[in-house]
Amino acid sequence: MRAQPRSLALTVLASAMLMTVLDGSIVTVAMPAIQSDLGFTPTGLSWVVNAYLIAFGSFLLLAGRLGDLLGRKRMFLAGTGVFTAASVLAAVAGSPAVLIAARFLQGAGSAMSSAVSLGILVTLFTAPRERARAIAVFSFTGAAGASLGQVLGGLLTDALSWNWIFFINLPIGVAAIALAARVLPSDRGLGLRADADALGALLVTAGLMTGIYAVVRVEEHGAGSAHTLGLGALALALLAGFLVRQRLAATPLMPLRILRSRAVAGANLVQLLMVAALFSFQVLVALYLQKVQGYGATATGLAMLPAALVIGAVSLGAAARLITRFGERAVLLTGIALLVGVLGLLARVPVHASYAVDLLPVMLLAAGFGLALPALTALGMSGADEADAGLASGLFNTTQQIGMALGVAVLTTLAAARTEALDAAGRSTAEALTGGYRLAFAVGAGLLLAALAVAAAVLRPRKAAAPDRTAEGAVTTAA
């Protein structure tokens, strides 16, 4: 494929990822307006996020394998179409039930397109240097898109209404579908004759859905409740059954050979820990700014904009060159170390904070995400051959969503419990909230240290690729 079509293909894939990430973060600053307009209860409001998260995390692995069987381009187009249509339904929702249903459909559509995006990308860009740059562009949309979503969500909610955070997906989705039909490479897939492993698909989807549902309800029911433990045991039994099925099936949904690669298995474990930790940065910092510092929706988004800018600058400007020179492992370790600094500083954030002194350094250290995510993505896809690229992509994205769900459950539960204890001890509301957030940030820093240890111990150093002037020139055009 010539450089220009590859450039357009990368634009399409990155745009779809941007929609997915924006949809996960843009809604956070609009939640109060949605609750007021549609009459959500406080418990019901959480399902605006949970419905999306459950569908997205549960269908990724199945969608990735179906992309290998039916064709990754077909799966991408179908997923983007479902997501776009569901966005319109969410925008015109007149009741909580309709909005929650639309969010579930959005999550399913996102899973279909996201599961195969990395698989398409790694088959388009095969030279080490050009693949590193393409992954850097793709990773930027994921890393910076979360912060940009909060800015955009605040602006749209304040200037227009919460409905527009969903309407904005319509022109982007239509354009992405039209362009994808022209520029994405056509692939026939292995065909359903290769067997979609219906029983394996049922087991893993039910197991993931049950597990994620149990996790997102921890705050309501408690970690040691019969509800949480019972659903957790059921999820583990379903997933154990899935693994047994994969060993016995003639054509398994997820061939276990993919986990024999230290790079693939290690990268997914590191991502699980890293994403669980960094959820506290995306969500709890926004809550701290609004509930403790008194920022509005737009001001909160603008306060977090420097993080998006430095992540973008590092992802697009330095990450690929550093990976090519020093290897994915070295760049990953450096990025995680910077992120430990982010949550370490936040664990000491004061009640009366100065943005320039207490928060701006945190936003700038977020550049570590621009280093860590491209390196981690490259490692997560490195052990899969072309036939399993969709599966590896689905697995990597599934791990990301499970990590996010764990972050939601663990960190918000700890923050809430600490806040309640401080409130009961007579602390002011601002002091109690800040104490809760500090604890969550400290636990997040601990998770990042664990991710750093796993990366250092499990992920073996890889030699940097020799300079490839031809590939470099092609990617300068393509990316």
BAKEFI-707961 format. One record per residue (C-alpha): x, y negated, z negated; residue number from 1. Coordinates in steps of 0.2 Angstrom, whole numbers, plus 2048, in hexadecimal, padded with zeros to 3 digits. Each point is the difference from the previous one (the first is absolute). Example, Ala and Ser with C-alpha at 12.3 -4.5 7.8 and 13.67 -1.06 7.14 Angstrom:
# residues 2
+-----+-----+-----+-------+
:  xx :  yy :  zz : marke :
+-----+-----+-----+-------+
: 83E : 816 : 7D9 :     1 :
: 806 : 7EF : 803 :     2 :
+-----+-----+-----+-------+
# end
This chain:
# residues 479
+-----+-----+-----+-------+
:  xx :  yy :  zz : marke :
+-----+-----+-----+-------+
: 800 : 800 : 800 :     1 :
: 807 : 7EF : 805 :     2 :
: 805 : 7F3 : 7F2 :     3 :
: 7F1 : 7F5 : 803 :     4 :
: 7F2 : 80D : 7FE :     5 :
: 809 : 807 : 7F1 :     6 :
: 800 : 7EE : 7F9 :     7 :
: 7ED : 7FF : 803 :     8 :
: 7FE : 811 : 7F8 :     9 :
: 80A : 7FB : 7F0 :    10 :
: 7F5 : 7F0 : 7FF :    11 :
: 7F0 : 80B : 801 :    12 :
: 806 : 80C : 7F2 :    13 :
: 806 : 7F2 : 7F5 :    14 :
: 7F0 : 7F7 : 803 :    15 :
: 7F6 : 80F : 7FA :    16 :
: 80B : 802 : 7F1 :    17 :
: 7FD : 7ED : 7FC :    18 :
: 7ED : 803 : 801 :    19 :
: 802 : 80F : 7F4 :    20 :
: 80B : 7F7 : 7F3 :    21 :
: 7F7 : 7EF : 801 :    22 :
: 7EF : 809 : 7FD :    23 :
: 808 : 808 : 7F0 :    24 :
: 806 : 7EF : 7F9 :    25 :
: 7F5 : 7F3 : 808 :    26 :
: 7F1 : 806 : 7F6 :    27 :
: 808 : 7FE : 7EF :    28 :
: 7FF : 7ED : 7FF :    29 :
: 7EE : 801 : 807 :    30 :
: 7F9 : 80C : 7F3 :    31 :
: 7F8 : 7F2 : 7F4 :    32 :
: 7F7 : 7F9 : 80F :    33 :
: 7FA : 811 : 806 :    34 :
: 7FA : 804 : 7EF :    35 :
: 7F6 : 7F0 : 7FE :    36 :
: 7F8 : 801 : 811 :    37 :
: 7FB : 813 : 801 :    38 :
: 7FD : 802 : 7ED :    39 :
: 80D : 80D : 7FC :    40 :
: 802 : 806 : 7EF :    41 :
: 812 : 800 : 7F9 :    42 :
: 802 : 812 : 802 :    43 :
: 7F8 : 801 : 811 :    44 :
: 80B : 7F2 : 806 :    45 :
: 80F : 80B : 7FE :    46 :
: 7F9 : 80C : 80E :    47 :
: 803 : 7F2 : 80D :    48 :
: 812 : 806 : 7FE :    49 :
: 7FE : 812 : 7FB :    50 :
: 7F4 : 805 : 80E :    51 :
: 80E : 7FA : 80D :    52 :
: 80E : 808 : 7F6 :    53 :
: 7F7 : 811 : 7FE :    54 :
: 7FC : 802 : 812 :    55 :
: 811 : 7F9 : 806 :    56 :
: 80A : 80B : 7F5 :    57 :
: 7F6 : 810 : 803 :    58 :
: 7FF : 800 : 813 :    59 :
: 812 : 7FB : 804 :    60 :
: 808 : 812 : 800 :    61 :
: 7F1 : 807 : 80A :    62 :
: 800 : 7F2 : 80D :    63 :
: 813 : 801 : 802 :    64 :
: 7FF : 813 : 805 :    65 :
: 7F0 : 7FD : 80B :    66 :
: 80B : 7F3 : 809 :    67 :
: 80D : 80D : 804 :    68 :
: 7F2 : 80C : 806 :    69 :
: 7F5 : 7F4 : 809 :    70 :
: 80C : 7F2 : 805 :    71 :
: 807 : 7F2 : 7F6 :    72 :
: 7F9 : 7F2 : 80C :    73 :
: 7EF : 807 : 7FF :    74 :
: 800 : 801 : 7ED :    75 :
: 807 : 7EE : 7FF :    76 :
: 7F2 : 7F9 : 80B :    77 :
: 7F3 : 809 : 7F7 :    78 :
: 806 : 7FA : 7EF :    79 :
: 802 : 7EE : 805 :    80 :
: 7EE : 801 : 808 :    81 :
: 7F9 : 807 : 7F0 :    82 :
: 809 : 7F3 : 7F5 :    83 :
: 7FA : 7F2 : 80B :    84 :
: 7EE : 805 : 800 :    85 :
: 800 : 803 : 7ED :    86 :
: 808 : 7EE : 7FD :    87 :
: 7F1 : 7F9 : 809 :    88 :
: 7F4 : 80A : 7F5 :    89 :
: 80A : 7FA : 7F1 :    90 :
: 7FE : 7EE : 805 :    91 :
: 7ED : 800 : 802 :    92 :
: 7FD : 80B : 7F1 :    93 :
: 7F2 : 7FA : 7F6 :    94 :
: 801 : 80C : 7F1 :    95 :
: 80D : 809 : 7F6 :    96 :
: 7FC : 811 : 807 :    97 :
: 803 : 7FA : 812 :    98 :
: 810 : 7F8 : 7FC :    99 :
: 807 : 80F : 7F7 :   100 :
: 7FB : 80B : 80E :   101 :
: 808 : 7F4 : 80D :   102 :
: 810 : 800 : 7F5 :   103 :
: 800 : 813 : 800 :   104 :
: 7FF : 800 : 813 :   105 :
: 80D : 7F3 : 802 :   106 :
: 80C : 80C : 7F5 :   107 :
: 7FC : 80F : 80C :   108 :
: 804 : 7F5 : 80F :   109 :
: 810 : 7FA : 7F9 :   110 :
: 805 : 811 : 7FC :   111 :
: 7FD : 806 : 812 :   112 :
: 80B : 7F2 : 807 :   113 :
: 80D : 7FF : 7F3 :   114 :
: 803 : 812 : 7FF :   115 :
: 807 : 801 : 812 :   116 :
: 808 : 7EF : 802 :   117 :
: 811 : 805 : 7F9 :   118 :
: 7FF : 80F : 80B :   119 :
: 7FD : 7F6 : 810 :   120 :
: 80E : 7F4 : 7FB :   121 :
: 80D : 80D : 7FD :   122 :
: 7FD : 808 : 811 :   123 :
: 800 : 7EF : 809 :   124 :
: 811 : 7FA : 7F8 :   125 :
: 80C : 80E : 800 :   126 :
: 812 : 7F8 : 7FF :   127 :
: 805 : 7FD : 7EE :   128 :
: 803 : 7ED : 801 :   129 :
: 7EF : 7FD : 809 :   130 :
: 7F7 : 80B : 7F5 :   131 :
: 806 : 7F7 : 7F1 :   132 :
: 7FB : 7EF : 807 :   133 :
: 7EF : 807 : 805 :   134 :
: 7FD : 807 : 7EE :   135 :
: 806 : 7F0 : 7F9 :   136 :
: 7F2 : 7F6 : 80A :   137 :
: 7F3 : 80D : 7FB :   138 :
: 805 : 800 : 7EE :   139 :
: 800 : 7ED : 7FF :   140 :
: 7ED : 800 : 804 :   141 :
: 7FD : 80C : 7F2 :   142 :
: 80C : 7F7 : 7F3 :   143 :
: 7FC : 7EE : 804 :   144 :
: 7EE : 803 : 805 :   145 :
: 7FA : 803 : 7EE :   146 :
: 806 : 7EF : 7FB :   147 :
: 7F9 : 7F8 : 810 :   148 :
: 7F0 : 808 : 7FD :   149 :
: 7FE : 7F7 : 7EF :   150 :
: 804 : 7F0 : 808 :   151 :
: 7F4 : 803 : 80E :   152 :
: 7F2 : 807 : 7F4 :   153 :
: 801 : 7F0 : 7F5 :   154 :
: 7FF : 7F4 : 80F :   155 :
: 7F2 : 809 : 809 :   156 :
: 7F6 : 802 : 7F0 :   157 :
: 802 : 7EE : 7FA :   158 :
: 7FD : 7F8 : 811 :   159 :
: 7F3 : 80C : 807 :   160 :
: 7F9 : 80F : 7F7 :   161 :
: 806 : 811 : 7FA :   162 :
: 7F7 : 808 : 810 :   163 :
: 80E : 7F9 : 80B :   164 :
: 80E : 80A : 7F8 :   165 :
: 7F7 : 80F : 809 :   166 :
: 7FA : 7F6 : 810 :   167 :
: 813 : 7FC : 804 :   168 :
: 803 : 812 : 804 :   169 :
: 7F4 : 800 : 80F :   170 :
: 80B : 7F6 : 80C :   171 :
: 810 : 808 : 7FA :   172 :
: 7F8 : 812 : 802 :   173 :
: 7F8 : 7FD : 811 :   174 :
: 811 : 7F9 : 806 :   175 :
: 80A : 80E : 7F9 :   176 :
: 7F4 : 80D : 808 :   177 :
: 801 : 7F8 : 811 :   178 :
: 813 : 7FE : 7FF :   179 :
: 803 : 812 : 7F9 :   180 :
: 7F6 : 808 : 80E :   181 :
: 80C : 7F8 : 80C :   182 :
: 811 : 801 : 7F8 :   183 :
: 801 : 80F : 7F4 :   184 :
: 807 : 810 : 807 :   185 :
: 7F3 : 80D : 804 :   186 :
: 803 : 811 : 7F8 :   187 :
: 7F5 : 80F : 802 :   188 :
: 804 : 807 : 7EF :   189 :
: 802 : 813 : 7FC :   190 :
: 7EE : 803 : 803 :   191 :
: 7F3 : 807 : 7F5 :   192 :
: 805 : 811 : 806 :   193 :
: 80F : 7FD : 7F4 :   194 :
: 7F3 : 801 : 7F2 :   195 :
: 7FC : 7F1 : 7F5 :   196 :
: 800 : 80C : 7F1 :   197 :
: 7EE : 7FB : 7FA :   198 :
: 802 : 808 : 7EF :   199 :
: 810 : 7F7 : 7FC :   200 :
: 7F8 : 7F0 : 806 :   201 :
: 7F2 : 803 : 7F4 :   202 :
: 80B : 804 : 7F1 :   203 :
: 80C : 7F2 : 802 :   204 :
: 7F3 : 7F3 : 804 :   205 :
: 7F5 : 805 : 7F1 :   206 :
: 80F : 801 : 7F5 :   207 :
: 806 : 7EF : 804 :   208 :
: 7EF : 7F8 : 7FF :   209 :
: 7FD : 808 : 7EF :   210 :
: 811 : 7FB : 7FA :   211 :
: 7FF : 7EE : 805 :   212 :
: 7EF : 7FF : 7FA :   213 :
: 805 : 806 : 7EF :   214 :
: 80F : 7F4 : 7FF :   215 :
: 7F6 : 7F0 : 805 :   216 :
: 7F3 : 804 : 7F2 :   217 :
: 80D : 802 : 7F2 :   218 :
: 7FE : 7EF : 7FA :   219 :
: 7ED : 803 : 7FE :   220 :
: 801 : 811 : 7F8 :   221 :
: 811 : 801 : 7F8 :   222 :
: 80F : 80B : 805 :   223 :
: 7FC : 80E : 7F3 :   224 :
: 7ED : 801 : 804 :   225 :
: 7F7 : 80F : 805 :   226 :
: 7FB : 7F7 : 810 :   227 :
: 812 : 7FC : 805 :   228 :
: 808 : 811 : 7FB :   229 :
: 7F2 : 80A : 808 :   230 :
: 802 : 7F7 : 811 :   231 :
: 813 : 800 : 7FE :   232 :
: 800 : 813 : 7FE :   233 :
: 7F4 : 802 : 80E :   234 :
: 80B : 7F5 : 80C :   235 :
: 80F : 80A : 7FB :   236 :
: 7F7 : 811 : 803 :   237 :
: 7FB : 7FA : 811 :   238 :
: 811 : 7FA : 805 :   239 :
: 808 : 810 : 7FA :   240 :
: 7F4 : 809 : 80B :   241 :
: 805 : 7F5 : 80E :   242 :
: 812 : 805 : 7FE :   243 :
: 7FC : 812 : 7FF :   244 :
: 7F6 : 7FE : 810 :   245 :
: 80F : 7F8 : 808 :   246 :
: 80B : 80F : 7FC :   247 :
: 7F4 : 80C : 807 :   248 :
: 7F8 : 7F8 : 80F :   249 :
: 806 : 804 : 811 :   250 :
: 7FF : 7EE : 805 :   251 :
: 800 : 7F5 : 7F0 :   252 :
: 7FA : 7EE : 7FF :   253 :
: 810 : 7FB : 7F8 :   254 :
: 80E : 80C : 804 :   255 :
: 80A : 801 : 7F0 :   256 :
: 810 : 7FF : 80A :   257 :
: 7FE : 7ED : 800 :   258 :
: 804 : 800 : 7ED :   259 :
: 810 : 809 : 802 :   260 :
: 809 : 7F0 : 805 :   261 :
: 807 : 7F8 : 7F1 :   262 :
: 7FE : 7EF : 809 :   263 :
: 7EE : 803 : 803 :   264 :
: 7FC : 807 : 7EF :   265 :
: 80B : 7F4 : 7F7 :   266 :
: 7F9 : 7F0 : 809 :   267 :
: 7EE : 805 : 7FD :   268 :
: 804 : 802 : 7ED :   269 :
: 809 : 7F0 : 7FF :   270 :
: 7F2 : 7F7 : 809 :   271 :
: 7F3 : 807 : 7F4 :   272 :
: 80A : 7F8 : 7F1 :   273 :
: 804 : 7F0 : 809 :   274 :
: 7EE : 7FD : 806 :   275 :
: 7F9 : 804 : 7EF :   276 :
: 80B : 7F3 : 7F8 :   277 :
: 7FE : 7F3 : 80D :   278 :
: 7ED : 800 : 7FF :   279 :
: 803 : 7F6 : 7F0 :   280 :
: 808 : 7F2 : 80A :   281 :
: 7F3 : 7FE : 80D :   282 :
: 7F1 : 801 : 7F5 :   283 :
: 805 : 7FC : 7EE :   284 :
: 80A : 7F1 : 805 :   285 :
: 7F1 : 7F9 : 809 :   286 :
: 7F5 : 803 : 7F0 :   287 :
: 80D : 7F8 : 7F5 :   288 :
: 801 : 7F0 : 80B :   289 :
: 7ED : 7FF : 800 :   290 :
: 7FB : 805 : 7EF :   291 :
: 80F : 7F9 : 7F6 :   292 :
: 807 : 7F2 : 80A :   293 :
: 7EF : 7FA : 807 :   294 :
: 804 : 801 : 813 :   295 :
: 7F2 : 801 : 80C :   296 :
: 7FF : 80C : 80E :   297 :
: 809 : 7F6 : 80D :   298 :
: 80D : 7FA : 7F4 :   299 :
: 803 : 812 : 7FB :   300 :
: 803 : 805 : 812 :   301 :
: 80C : 7F2 : 803 :   302 :
: 80A : 803 : 7F0 :   303 :
: 803 : 812 : 807 :   304 :
: 804 : 7FA : 811 :   305 :
: 813 : 7FF : 7FD :   306 :
: 800 : 812 : 7FD :   307 :
: 7F9 : 804 : 811 :   308 :
: 80C : 7F4 : 808 :   309 :
: 810 : 808 : 7F9 :   310 :
: 7F9 : 811 : 803 :   311 :
: 7FD : 7FB : 812 :   312 :
: 811 : 7F8 : 802 :   313 :
: 80A : 80F : 7F9 :   314 :
: 7F5 : 80D : 809 :   315 :
: 802 : 7F8 : 811 :   316 :
: 810 : 7F8 : 7FE :   317 :
: 80C : 80B : 7F6 :   318 :
: 7F9 : 811 : 7FC :   319 :
: 803 : 808 : 811 :   320 :
: 812 : 7FA : 801 :   321 :
: 804 : 805 : 7EE :   322 :
: 7F8 : 812 : 803 :   323 :
: 80A : 802 : 810 :   324 :
: 810 : 7FB : 7F7 :   325 :
: 7FE : 808 : 7EF :   326 :
: 7F3 : 80D : 802 :   327 :
: 7EE : 801 : 7F9 :   328 :
: 805 : 807 : 7EF :   329 :
: 80B : 7F1 : 7FB :   330 :
: 7F4 : 7F3 : 806 :   331 :
: 7F2 : 809 : 7F7 :   332 :
: 809 : 800 : 7EF :   333 :
: 804 : 7EE : 802 :   334 :
: 7EE : 7FB : 804 :   335 :
: 7FA : 80A : 7F1 :   336 :
: 80D : 7F8 : 7F4 :   337 :
: 7F9 : 7EF : 805 :   338 :
: 7EE : 805 : 7FD :   339 :
: 805 : 806 : 7EE :   340 :
: 805 : 7EE : 7FE :   341 :
: 7EF : 7FA : 806 :   342 :
: 7F6 : 80A : 7F3 :   343 :
: 80E : 7FE : 7F3 :   344 :
: 7FE : 7ED : 801 :   345 :
: 7ED : 802 : 800 :   346 :
: 800 : 80A : 7F0 :   347 :
: 806 : 7F0 : 7F7 :   348 :
: 7F5 : 7F4 : 808 :   349 :
: 7F9 : 7F3 : 7F4 :   350 :
: 7EF : 7FA : 7FC :   351 :
: 804 : 7EE : 806 :   352 :
: 80A : 803 : 80F :   353 :
: 809 : 7F5 : 80C :   354 :
: 7FE : 805 : 812 :   355 :
: 812 : 7FA : 805 :   356 :
: 809 : 808 : 7F1 :   357 :
: 7F5 : 810 : 7FC :   358 :
: 7F8 : 805 : 810 :   359 :
: 809 : 7FA : 80F :   360 :
: 810 : 80B : 7FC :   361 :
: 7F4 : 80F : 7FF :   362 :
: 7F9 : 7FC : 811 :   363 :
: 811 : 7FE : 808 :   364 :
: 806 : 810 : 7F9 :   365 :
: 7F2 : 809 : 809 :   366 :
: 80B : 800 : 80F :   367 :
: 805 : 811 : 7F9 :   368 :
: 7F0 : 806 : 807 :   369 :
: 806 : 7FB : 811 :   370 :
: 80F : 80B : 7FE :   371 :
: 7F9 : 80F : 7F7 :   372 :
: 7F0 : 803 : 80B :   373 :
: 808 : 801 : 811 :   374 :
: 80E : 80B : 7F9 :   375 :
: 7F4 : 80B : 7F7 :   376 :
: 7F4 : 801 : 810 :   377 :
: 80F : 805 : 80B :   378 :
: 805 : 80E : 7F3 :   379 :
: 7EE : 806 : 7FE :   380 :
: 7FF : 803 : 813 :   381 :
: 811 : 806 : 803 :   382 :
: 7FD : 813 : 7FD :   383 :
: 7F1 : 802 : 80C :   384 :
: 801 : 805 : 812 :   385 :
: 7F5 : 7F9 : 80D :   386 :
: 7F3 : 80E : 7FE :   387 :
: 7FE : 7FB : 7ED :   388 :
: 802 : 7ED : 802 :   389 :
: 7ED : 7FD : 7FC :   390 :
: 801 : 80C : 7F1 :   391 :
: 80F : 7F7 : 7F9 :   392 :
: 7F8 : 7EF : 803 :   393 :
: 7F0 : 806 : 7F7 :   394 :
: 80A : 808 : 7F2 :   395 :
: 80A : 7F0 : 7FD :   396 :
: 7F0 : 7F5 : 800 :   397 :
: 7F7 : 80C : 7F5 :   398 :
: 80E : 7FF : 7F3 :   399 :
: 7FF : 7ED : 801 :   400 :
: 7ED : 800 : 7FC :   401 :
: 802 : 80D : 7F2 :   402 :
: 80E : 7F5 : 7F9 :   403 :
: 7F4 : 7F1 : 801 :   404 :
: 7F2 : 809 : 7F7 :   405 :
: 80B : 805 : 7F2 :   406 :
: 806 : 7EE : 7FF :   407 :
: 7EE : 7FB : 7FF :   408 :
: 7FC : 80C : 7F2 :   409 :
: 80F : 800 : 7F5 :   410 :
: 806 : 7EE : 801 :   411 :
: 7EF : 7F8 : 7FE :   412 :
: 7FB : 80C : 7F2 :   413 :
: 80F : 7FC : 7F7 :   414 :
: 7FE : 7ED : 802 :   415 :
: 7EE : 801 : 7FB :   416 :
: 804 : 80A : 7F0 :   417 :
: 80E : 7F4 : 7FB :   418 :
: 7F5 : 7F1 : 803 :   419 :
: 7F2 : 807 : 7F5 :   420 :
: 80D : 804 : 7F2 :   421 :
: 807 : 7EF : 800 :   422 :
: 7EF : 7F8 : 801 :   423 :
: 7FA : 80A : 7F1 :   424 :
: 810 : 7FA : 7F7 :   425 :
: 7FA : 7EE : 802 :   426 :
: 80A : 7FB : 80E :   427 :
: 7F9 : 7F3 : 80C :   428 :
: 7F9 : 806 : 811 :   429 :
: 80F : 7FA : 80A :   430 :
: 80C : 808 : 7F4 :   431 :
: 7F7 : 810 : 800 :   432 :
: 7FE : 801 : 813 :   433 :
: 813 : 7FB : 802 :   434 :
: 805 : 80E : 7F4 :   435 :
: 7F6 : 80D : 80A :   436 :
: 808 : 7FA : 810 :   437 :
: 811 : 801 : 7F9 :   438 :
: 7FE : 812 : 7FA :   439 :
: 7FA : 805 : 812 :   440 :
: 80F : 7F7 : 808 :   441 :
: 80C : 809 : 7F4 :   442 :
: 7F9 : 811 : 804 :   443 :
: 801 : 7FB : 812 :   444 :
: 812 : 7FC : 7FE :   445 :
: 802 : 811 : 7F8 :   446 :
: 7F8 : 809 : 80F :   447 :
: 80C : 7F6 : 80C :   448 :
: 80F : 806 : 7F5 :   449 :
: 7FA : 812 : 802 :   450 :
: 7FE : 7FD : 813 :   451 :
: 812 : 7F9 : 801 :   452 :
: 806 : 810 : 7F6 :   453 :
: 7F7 : 80C : 80C :   454 :
: 806 : 7F7 : 810 :   455 :
: 812 : 800 : 7F9 :   456 :
: 7FF : 813 : 7FB :   457 :
: 7F6 : 807 : 80E :   458 :
: 802 : 7F6 : 810 :   459 :
: 811 : 804 : 807 :   460 :
: 80A : 7F2 : 809 :   461 :
: 7FE : 800 : 812 :   462 :
: 80E : 7FA : 80C :   463 :
: 7FC : 7EF : 808 :   464 :
: 7FD : 802 : 813 :   465 :
: 80D : 7FA : 80C :   466 :
: 7FD : 7EF : 808 :   467 :
: 7F4 : 802 : 80F :   468 :
: 801 : 7F0 : 80A :   469 :
: 7F4 : 806 : 80D :   470 :
: 7F3 : 805 : 7F3 :   471 :
: 803 : 7F0 : 7F7 :   472 :
: 7FC : 7F6 : 80F :   473 :
: 7F1 : 80A : 804 :   474 :
: 7F9 : 7FD : 7EF :   475 :
: 803 : 7EE : 7FF :   476 :
: 7F4 : 7FF : 80F :   477 :
: 7F4 : 80D : 7F9 :   478 :
: 7FF : 7FA : 7EE :   479 :
+-----+-----+-----+-------+
# end
